[in-house]
Amino acid sequence: MYVIQEIQTTGDNIGITPAIVKADKKEADSVFYMALGAAAISAVPVHAVVMFDEHGNVEKTGFYEHRN
């Protein structure tokens, strides 16, 4: 089981999107990379994406930061 969580930061505000859960690793990878792909064209200054298993072990992390 894999959980994908996205964190969005704008200034002093941090938002967390609803978690997406996938049983299949390939499907979880797809969700993870789609979130990072969307972050690339987003107006939100900082996106972080984390994928972890049901035990809380981190599988992968990534972020996208828009610099002015």
Secondary structure as the mmCIF struct_conf table of DSSP 4:
data_model
#
loop_
_struct_conf.conf_type_id
_struct_conf.id
_struct_conf.beg_label_comp_id
_struct_conf.beg_label_asym_id
_struct_conf.beg_label_seq_id
_struct_conf.end_label_comp_id
_struct_conf.end_label_asym_id
_struct_conf.end_label_seq_id
STRN STRN1 TYR A 2 THR A 10
TURN_TY1_P TURN_TY1_P1 GLY A 11 ASP A 12
STRN STRN2 ASN A 13 ILE A 16
HELX_LH_PP_P HELX_LH_PP_P1 THR A 17 ALA A 19
STRN STRN3 ILE A 20 LYS A 22
BEND BEND1 ALA A 23 ASP A 24
HELX_RH_AL_P HELX_RH_AL_P1 LYS A 25 ALA A 40
TURN_TY1_P TURN_TY1_P2 ILE A 41 ILE A 41
BEND BEND2 ALA A 43 PRO A 45
STRN STRN4 VAL A 46 ASP A 53
TURN_TY1_P TURN_TY1_P3 GLU A 54 HIS A 55
STRN STRN5 VAL A 58 GLU A 65
#
